[in-house]
Amino acid sequence: MKIDNVLNLENIFSQIKEYWQPHFISSHQFGFRFVKVDGDYGWHNHLETDKVIFVLYGNLHIDFRSQEKVSIHQGEIYVVPKGIEHKPHACSESHIVIIEISQEEK
């Protein structure tokens, strides 16, 4: 889906029914993944680009293989560098937007 006008985030998140299943929208050179999260997501990395994570509601925690941890709270942004293996998790339902350089939806 392409952004042609103003987006209503409440409407977008109300349409998302499953956790960890992003709703992808692209605009110019950026891609936006709107995601409801709860519980654990597996270890993974992003080989193609950094990912900007913006927590709109709730909290997101990220563990790294280096034993470091990051907690991102409502209203905060964090950049996960390209190629760094990590495992995100949320203790309760949270809403996040992942912003990236636009690529084909996978």
N, C-alpha and C positions, 0 to 999 in steps of 0.2 A: 504494500500500500504506500502511496506517495502522500506527503503532506501538501495540501493545496490551500489550506486555510487554518484557522485557529483550532487547536485540539482541546477537548475537555477531558482532563485526566480522570475525573471521577467517572465519566462515561466509559472511558477505555478500561479502567480497572474493574468496573461493574460487569464487563463482558468476559473477563478472564475467570474461568471456572476451575482450572487446575493449577496446582503449585508447580513452580519451576518450568512452566511452559510459556515462553515469551510470545508476546504479541509484537510483531516487528513492523516498524514504519520507517521509511527513508525520506530524507529531504536533502537535495543537493548532494554534498559529499559526506553527510552524516547519516548514521543508522541509529535508531532508537529502539531498544528492546524493553517493553513494559512487562514487568514480571511480578506476580504474587509469589512470595516464598514462605515456607515454613518447614522446619526440620532440616535434615542434612542433604547436601548435594555432593556428589563424589569428587575425588581429586581430579583436576584437569588443568590445562593451560590454554593460552590463546597465542598461537604461533604467529598470527598475521598482524596483530596490532594491540596497542594498549587498550584497556577498557576503563572508562570512567563510570563509576558506580555512584548514583545519587539515591539516597534513601529518602523517600517521600513520607513514609509512614512506618513506624516501628524501628527495628534495629537489625543489622546484619553483622555477623561475625565471620572473619576469614582466618583460617589457619594456613600456615605456610610450611613447607617441608623443612625449612631452616629452624623450625620451632617458634618462630615469631607469630604473633597474633595481632589482629586489628579488629576493633569494634567501630562500626559506623552507625551513628545514631540519626534519628529523624532530622532532616534538614542538612545533613552532612554529605560531603563528596569525598571519594577516595579513588585514586588511580591504581589499578593493578597493571604492573608493567608486562609487556609482551613477553611470553615465554616462561613466566614464573608459575610453577605449579602451586595450586592453592585449592582449598576446600571451604566453600561458604556454607554457613548454616544460620538458621534463625530459630529462636526459642518460641516464637509465636508468629502469627501471620504478619508479614511486613510487605510493603510495596516499594519496589525499586525500579529505577530506570537505568539501563546500561547504555552508555553513549559511546559510539565507535565510529571509525572511518567507515563509510558505507560500503557494503559488499553484498553480493547476492545472498538472499535469504537461504539458509541451509535447511 
